[in-house]
Amino acid sequence: MIATTRPKVAMLLYPGLTLLDLVAPHAAFAGAMETHLVWKTTDPVQSDSGVVLHPTTTFEDCPADLDVLFVPGGMGQAPVAADEDVLKFLADRGARAQYVTSVCGGSLILGAAGLLRGYRATSHWSGVEVLARFGAEYAEGRVVVDRNRITGGGVTAGLDFGLVVLAQLLGEEVAKVTQLMLEYAPEPPFDAGTPETAGPELTAMARAGNGQVNDEMIAVAEELAAKGWGRAA
Amino acid sequence: MIATTRPKVAMLLYPGLTLLDLVAPHAAFAGAMETHLVWKTTDPVQSDSGVVLHPTTTFEDCPADLDVLFVPGGMGQAPVAADEDVLKFLADRGARAQYVTSVCGGSLILGAAGLLRGYRATSHWSGVEVLARFGAEYAEGRVVVDRNRITGGGVTAGLDFGLVVLAQLLGEEVAKVTQLMLEYAPEPPFDAGTPETAGPELTAMARAGNGQVNDEMIAVAEELAAKGWGRAA
């Protein structure tokens, strides 16, 4: 069932990432793929809920040729999208990776690195209008596939995303066995997972928690545009 | 929206836990609750996919009176279910917690601590037949509520579980806003999340990966029964 050479995925860590953005696809990948958690150094990195993770490799030591480059979103996504060391790493690995991927606001970081210019993509519902600032075209869908770019919606979309990527790389049988191992037969107790089903009042409450991140990302997009960063990608 | 006193949840860490069993409910709890990751020491703990987590407190320092005691499953669940220090901690906090809860094989660890005797509960699909060995009665359901015991099914059931617990503690509005923040409107790309939908061939493949854990848990149940542990709970 497992290929003799396990596909390599590098998953970006950074201060203020959303833990579940990372862990949902990691759960899909971990059994059948070689997973790397990559950051500038191997010092611990704190997620936006306070949980601390350890990078397993650095930008310098990360495998050069990846099957999957993956970027999660998070409350700390704006500073990382403005960080040239990060953008250079993503642009380099993304230029050669078989798939360039994200969940949630991770697509905005890919966009900042110039990797979504001219591609259809998605993001967390609260951030989809920011995608165009980074040259991407918003497309509806929980998981959006455009050529070798695969982007997932907000947070929990990482489960659907992870299985889609796994099926692309290793086939449907591996993806289905993984779905069964993860007992992924969801039964949300409420129907409030999108702005449409939650309604305007709950959406306004949820948006209040994310509005600042969007303002920060728009400022990053303007800063990068002024510098000309990413135009060539 | 957030209560002035945030409910306290202690989530057990241990070597070989399944990361997503923990992180899915953590994502539901983190915004509105005071979360503690508890183990014997604050030394790093490695999950069964290799990702390392840091306990935030110890058995000794963990708040005595919890709103929620939570235990995840994992490939390392049998050694921890046989560990008297763990069982004493769980029995102590579980005796006073408002809710005693688990996801996946965590219910078997609760059972080992005597906390599910006479309660209906669930577990990962591959382990539900082991529940009776620990005095619990298996009940169908993605999330099973029996008085103040709330148990979830395998791995990804932790999302549904987390929202159910959040609604119990803080009301439906908080749970729905959280569902929206997490964009939890699942669209699994395949219909293979249960043995019934996956079919016998894929189920046999998935079971092969989990069978040893069940054998280990049955041995733990026999060892604990011989010692008389948990009978009084």
Interface residues (C-beta under 8 A of the other chain):
Chain A: M1 T18 L19 L20 V23 A24 H26 A27 A30 G31 T35 L37 P44 S49 G50 V51 V52 L53 H54 T56 C104 H124 W125 R142 V143 G153 G154 V155 T156 A157 L159 D160 L163 V164 A167 E172 E173 A175 K176 V177 Q179 L180 M181 L182 E183 Y184 A185 P186 E187 P188 P189 F190 A192 G193 T194 P195 T197 A198 L202 T203 M205 A206 G209 N210
Chain B: M1 T18 L19 L20 V23 A24 H26 A27 A30 G31 T35 L37 P44 S49 G50 V51 V52 L53 H54 T56 C104 H124 W125 R142 V143 G153 G154 V155 T156 A157 L159 D160 L163 V164 A167 E172 E173 A175 K176 V177 Q179 L180 M181 L182 E183 Y184 A185 P186 E187 P188 P189 F190 A192 G193 T194 P195 T197 A198 L202 T203 M205 A206 G209 N210
